[in-house]
Amino acid sequence: MIFLLCASLLVAAPFPGAAQQIVPARKRANELTLAGLRPGRDALAAALKRYKTKYANDQDKGATREWADTCTGRSLVLESGANMVIQGITVSALGSQTGKCDNRSFDSLDMKDWVTGRGLQLGDTQDRVAELYGEPNSTGPSVKGDKELEFLYYAFDWAGSDVPQVMEIYCARDTGRVVEITLAYPSL
């Protein structure tokens, strides 16, 4: 028995002069929240209270609500199901910047809170996305408007049916920075 233990240690020990290469394994991780809200769990009413209904765009009707800052081009979009539970959350920096920066009512929207539960936010690098969530299920080039983007798709079906199932991230191709994040819960 002692011989087997010593032999195992000898085999496991590196040979002198042999290069050791330690490659850290990136674990996959799922996400539960975005902008302080949890798709599939939080009601639209809670979001409207948190993000002030009076600042939502006037054309919002039915299942979609949007808050947009025309100065920065940032927006928050919530989609809810028939039961008024949030099904999808999108934070984006791809909106139009009309230069109307005199209305600072959007300071009260707490854009600093427009982050995922793991801390990913608009402006982070694509490398940070991989650090937090591992390698995406799929990637590819994409275009929104006149912006060339890299699309990262994460499916969380492996984490169970009671958590959000999909996260989509867009990064600007020229800078590698996150410009849009969507977290969605299946409404089926």
N, C-alpha and C positions, 0 to 999 in steps of 0.2 A: 504494500500500500504506500509506504514512504517512497519506495523507488518510483512508482507511478507519479506521485506528486512532484518529485524532483525532476523527472523526465518531462512532465508537463511544463514546469517552470523553465526548463532549459529550452524547450521548443518555443515557448512564448517569448523568451528574452531575445532581443535583437542581437545579431552578430556584430562584433566590433567592426566599425567602419561602414556598416550598411546604413544607407540613408533611410530615415524614417519619414514617411509622408503621412501626415495626419490631415484628413479631409473632414471638416466638420459637416455632419449630416444636417441638412435643413429640414426641420420638421414642418409639416403642413399644419396650419392653424385656421380655424374658422372664425367668423366675426359675428357678433350679436347686435351691435349698435352702430349708428351713424347719426351725428348731430344730436346726441343725447336721447335718441329715440330707438325703439326696438320694433322692427317690422314683424308683423304677425302677432304682436302683443299689445302695443300701445294704440289707443284710440286717437282718431283725428282730433277730437276735442282737446285732449291733453297737449297736442302739438300746437293747436291754435291758441291755447292759453300761453304756452311757453314762448311762441314766436309772434305773438300779438296779431290778432286777426286784422286790425286796422292797417297793418303794413303789407298784407297780402295783395297781390295784383287784383284789380277790380274785375277782370274778365274770368277769374277763377269761379268755376261752377262745378257742381257734381263731385266727382271723385278725385279731382286734382287741385292742389293748392300750390302756389308759387310765390316766393319772396325773391325779388331781384334788386340788386344795387346797380344802377346804371353807371355809377362812377367807377366801380371796380370791375364790373362785368360778372360778378359772382351771383349765384342764385342757389336757392334751396327749393326743391320740388318734392312734394309728398303726393303719393297716389294711394287711395284707399279703396277698399272693396265695398260691396253693398252693405255690409254690416258696420261701415265707417271705421274699421280697423286698418291701420296703415299697412300697406302691402309692399310699397317701394319708397326708398328715400334716395334722392340724388343731390349731391352738392357739386357745383360746377363753377369754373372760372372761364367758361366759353361763351358767356353772354355778351351782348353788344355793350360797348362802352361809349355812351353818347356824350360823356363829359359833363353831365349834370351832377356836379359834386356839391352843390349848395344844400341839398336835402340830406342831412346826416341822421335822419330818423333810423337808418339802417344800423347805426351804432348800437341800437337797443336790441338788434337781432342776435347778438352774441356770436358773430361769425367765428370767433376764437373757439367756440364749442363745436364747430362743424368738422369734427374729427371722428375717426372710428374708435371703437372701444380699445383697440391696441395702439392708438396714437397716430395713425396715418392721417395726414391732412393735405389739402391742396398745397402744391409747391414742393412737396417732398420728392426725393429722387426715386427713380424706378428701382434702384438697388435697395432702397429702404423697403419698398413693397415686398421684394423677395426675402429680405431679412425677417419681416413680420409674418408673412403668410406662406413662405416657401415658393416653389416654382408654380406658375399658373397652369391650369389644365390646358389652356390654349392661348396663343398670342398671334398677333398679325397686324399688318398696317391697316389704318382706317383714316377716313376723312370726315370731318364735320365742318360744314361751311367751307372756309378757305384754309382750315388748319389741318396739317398732316399730323396724324397721331399714331401711337402704338397702343393697341388694344390688348388688355390682359383680362382673362376670364378665369374666375375661380368658382368651382362647383363644390358645395359643402354637403352634398347628399350623404357622404360618408359619416357626417357628424350626427345624423338622426333627423327625423322629420319635424322635430319641434324647434328647430333653429332656422334662421334665414338660409336659403339654399343657394343663392347666387350672389357674387360680387363682381361687378364689372368696373375696371379702372382704365382710364385713358391717360396716356402720357404724351406730352408734346415731343415729336420726333427730333426737333432741333435742340432741345434742352434736356430731354429725359426727365422732365418734371411732371408730377401728377397734376392734371387739369380738370379731371372729373372722376367722381366715385359714385357708384350706385350699389345699394344693398337691397335685395329683394327677397320677399317671402312668397312662396307659391300660393296662389289664390284658388287653386283647384281643390 
